[in-house]
Amino acid sequence: MIRSTFAGFTTAQLAMSASQRALDVSGQNIANINTRGYSKQRLEISSLNNSGASFYSSKNGAKVGYGVEVTGISQLRDPFLDIQYRNQMSKLGTTDALAAGYEQLTSIFDEASLDGVRAALRDISSALQKYSEEPNAKEIDTTVRSNMQILLNLFHDNAKRLQDITDEMTNGFQSNDVADVNQMLENIAELNKNIKNSQVLGNPALELQDQRNDLLDQLASYLPISVKYESREIAPGQFLEVPNVYYTGTDGQTFTLVSDTDCGSLSADISGHPVRLSITGANGSGTADITDTIPSGTLKGTLDILNDSGAFDKGGSSVNGLGYYQTALDSLVKTFAETFNALNVPVKKDQNGNYMVDKNGDPILEDDPAKMCPLFEKIDPNADFSASNIKIADGWMRGDYGITISKKVVNGEIGSTDTSNILNMINALKDPQKFESNGVSFFTGSFYDCFASLENTLAIDLKSANTTLQNQISVLNQTASTRDGVSGVQLDEEGMDLMHYNQSYTAAARLMTTLDEALDTLINKTGIVGR
């Protein structure tokens, strides 16, 4: 039995159509080679075969298929590489936030190229040294006071800049980071809806899926996520893969961030310290505070910088956040103020106006608060000394008293040429002091060395963060390169595909021409011999 000749034309026509569609797909890939998040597309085809056979068919009747069928267009993606990439993005987000925070602190604790706290301490030492050499030159007392004021101005400026950085990062955390995450979750849910509607109508919506995957990559940089696809029947026999996005904290609690077209949200409380972060799961699945349970991501890095105080935290913390540097600076200021106030306490006088000594001949210091002669006072008397809560004492500023030059009592009098107390102040600037806060000692050394230690600590923190960041970027780039090798567009591959599909199209056209010639022979040249 002769096979229908026109079936061959259908085969050729389907081959040409498939080759043309393959050329279109390659053209789409080439056109989007620089499009962010674009995944390489591939034409899915299958062979058309006989759906059945005649009962009377013989074994010698070779069955030939009916050509090729285009079954759809798909993306080339590797879910395992997506998971690897997003895990690395989350780790990178943590370190990047830490490095950014430390970078801002360098404007306060990096005095390599400017005259700051350390230079002011040297100037105070020089002024005191000059005063010790000329104790009767009262104008030098004013010079010392001016140098002290310069130092306090630097402390105030550092405290203000620290507070500005804290406020900027706190507000940015709420209005930028958390807001961006919530917007991403809404956009992913909206894309799920649009993709589902498109696929119901037969459109695979691959470009919308690319947008969704790009948003998932961005979301992974803020907090660790896992994506699981759920098969849902949208019509009899028609199924769609719907992604659900989950977040799991270090405490094991899991929250659904996106479920089909519904999404959860994050909220930040910046009204106090520490800054708190809460999550509300999709479909009203519950709300919880996740401030201390975020494994990684930009949100964790920012919270660490804002909330952690390193060794000053209860139980200690691995991150020297803003609190560490603020506490350490305040401790330096407090120790400085209390040390010099104690050194400036005058010797007590008896009712006759004579300076008093104990049985060992040591001076008895004044214990009346009204006669203590402090060099520094608190701006807010109800708070402790700190970088923002210190000023030159009003009495010293008015000239009611000055620096206590000597406490050496001889026959009820203090020698006019003795400058031992000024020398004690000079030594106090150089001698080791113990700097601590809330029972935690963080440095022992001079005031100059203490501030230098803060600079060194910040330099180490910043270098460590940057080194880790570079390593993580290298790993991320390797993962991205591997992923691009699967889902990225390669010009060499697309060029070879264009040649291949063009040859396939030409061959299919040639098949149609050959079939046309055969049909012409069948119709016009068969059975005419002898006419």
Salt bridges, closest charged atoms under 4 A:
GLU44 OE2 - ARG42 NE 3.22
ASP82 OD1 - ARG77 NH2 2.89
ASP82 OD1 - ARG483 NH1 2.89
GLU111 OE1 - ARG118 NE 3.85
ASP157 OD2 - ARG161 NE 3.16
ASP164 OD2 - LYS160 NZ 3.04
ASP214 OD2 - ARG36 NE 3.00
ASP217 OD1 - ARG86 NE 2.82
ASP217 OD2 - ARG483 NH2 3.00
GLU230 OE1 - ARG232 NH2 3.27
ASP260 OD2 - LYS196 NZ 3.33
ASP260 OD2 - ARG232 NH1 2.74
ASP289 OD2 - ARG276 NE 3.11
ASP292 OD2 - ARG276 NH2 3.48
ASP304 OD2 - LYS300 NZ 3.33
ASP367 OD1 - LYS348 NZ 3.37
ASP384 OD2 - LYS334 NZ 3.04
ASP394 OD1 - LYS391 NZ 3.40
ASP400 OD2 - ARG398 NH2 2.79
GLU455 OE1 - ARG118 NE 3.18
GLU493 OE1 - LYS40 NZ 2.82
GLU494 OE2 - LYS40 NZ 3.48
